Amino acid sequence: MVQTKMKKILSDVFSLMLLFLSFTILFALIKTNLLWGDVYFEQILLNLSHGLINIGKNIVWDYLLWTVLPAAILCIVCALLINKNRWLIVISFLCLIYPVYKVQLIPFLIYQNTPTSLYEDEYANPAEIDFQFPENKRNLIVLYMESMEKDYANPKLAGENLLPNLSRLAAENISFDGYHQLQNQDYTIAGMLTSLCSVPFRLIKNKNYTTYNNFMPGLVCYPEILKKNGYKTYFMKGATLDFTRTGMFFNNHGFDDVKGHDELKKRYGLEHQKYQGTSWGLNDRTLYELAKQRLKKISRQPEPFLFSMLTLDTHGPDIYLDKQCAKLYNDSRDVIMCADKMMGAFVEWIKQQDFYENTTIVILGDHIKTGKNDLYPQHKNREIVNIILNPVISKPKEIKRSWTLFDMAPTILQAIGIDFPNGKFGLGQSLFLPEATLQEKLKRNLDIELMKSSKVYDAFNTIETTFEPLYNPYPQWGVLINNAEQIRSYASFSDNIFNLVWVDTFSFTLPKLEKDDFTFDVWFKILFMKNKQRTIEIFANNHLIDTWNLTDQVKQPIHKKLTIPSKIIGDERKLLLEFRLQDAGYTAIGIGLGIQKFVLQ
């Protein structure tokens, strides 16, 4: 009797938990669609894996209010009205049909296991291209405008021209028609990576991801080409650099100086609330003023420069209207017109500077507004703002092309006078040349091919673990190292997650040896995979000295003591400790130990 009652309770709990989870997923997707339009399963995974911890607090609370609360209420109502668990389970699965269809989960799973030869056939590796720079290297300023669409300038769609300044600049300079938004690339990190590197931003399944502080280390982007050829490179944005690992991407791909919300506030003392725009970060007026200060300083240096920035006021869902801009419509149109006004003023300021004569400016929307555009919800062929001012190359005869952000990197390089074979860079084709772009060649099939798996693309996130150990001096025997920065100083690669330093390798220069052996005491946490156990082999100077077999039943943090024989230490007193984990995951916490503290004694 007791056993039967217990089974009934467990069955009820399982059914209600499944129902609550299904309702939560359903309402979360509906809320996401209302805020950002259609999203795809891969996009959800990418955002989850690249950091949602820095999303605005008001958005988080809004999600909780409109997902968890109604899910809980509906769950209680269903439990009171329906007393059979099988019907609760049926309702749960019915609730999941819409999310599975809407995020295109089935196509994602199919294409993940379908290879493509697109990269073998079309990818021009920038690392192997012979770039010919002009004798007088030209400065480059690339100004990204958040979600800025060219169609805002079309009175038939927007009611009136909301972009008088940008449309004037486009008419007086070079602007290409025929843009195609790639599927699953309508968010900032994807748009910027695509325009800088000429490849899409995709989810990578890679068990050899051993460089924790790298973002696609096998990929070469055009800022790296410029930096290699003597350019000083700078990037600035009003939002945090941690969100979707933007800072790591820019630091890894050619930018010397990268500043985001936290760095700018610290550097310029922007602690007052008046500098805040949307919940995402600093307002654009502040960003433009800081950009002017930065450009004045870097333009005095003898080297050519690349300066890039990303605006923020038009970032949904909580767009921001600058206090100095008029309220004509009391909706998003005011913010769009304000963004146009500030960009126009900033470009005019640049034109008045001494460095402008030898500078090319590119104004580029990072992507179209995510989801449907409320101003013209039925319009499908939406395009981003793209303007090239003061290039060294003549305006092409044909500006109406079928192109994607793949083509922007080679187009920008040619705009500043850099020559390279056939104008091909990555998957991109310079729009200054008549050769067909990938979009012109493949049309709708391009999006399908990009969803498929590719060993070439996977290799972008792979790097050989051939590194020179740091061998930083250990202070003295018996000194406990429990500070994150100190721990990282001995780690070849590391990542700070959950207030722990995740590493798989340590290297030391030891104090003077006065005994036959010594110990390495370490306190750490470990991520257990689905098999609930991990095996760790520990090597000291390439000698296997211990093997740990751990299960998820062990109390964490785990304390282990290694005995290391002095005979394997050479006269230089160098020690390389390696923790080799079997069944490695794809991230730092999957293949490393979360170090809390350690001591050599």
Summary of the structure (lengths in Angstrom):
residues: 601
radius of gyration: 27.3
end to end distance: 59.6
largest distance: 90.0
contacts: 1889
relative contact order: 0.12
helix: 40%
strand: 21%
